[in-house]
Amino acid sequence: MKRYINSALLYAVLAMAGGVFYREFTKFNGFTAKTALSVVHTHYFLLGMVFFLLLLLLEKNFSFISAKTGRVLAVYHIGLNLTAVMLVVRGVVQVLAPTLPSGINAAISGIAGIGHILLGVSMVMLLVQIRHSVSAS
């Protein structure tokens, strides 16, 4: 359970750093339109910090940890961080507005999509584990 609180703390710090980067980077570049950088902060707060705090409470009440949980959470961490990194990349591209070849533009979207898929699949697998432990007790 200590890993859950440590993960929540790490993602809270990353969320704050993402928010500060968004504010300062757009201000420095005089950018006022909408950018993907604006959602890095909320992704890390909700899918990072809040998610792991809820997981801590669920584990305390239902004791669902198994050998499979660590692998599922590793996939979750990878998915969340891949998504956030690609949101930063997309946001920086939006602010700086370089001319990107269509292949690179599609790759940024594709990699962000893979991150979202990993997040979704691992979240469903974790919920199935929790449901199984609740119905077994």
Helices and strands as residue ranges (DSSP letters): H 2-28, G 36-39, H 40-43, I 44-50, H 51-62, H 67-96, H 102-136
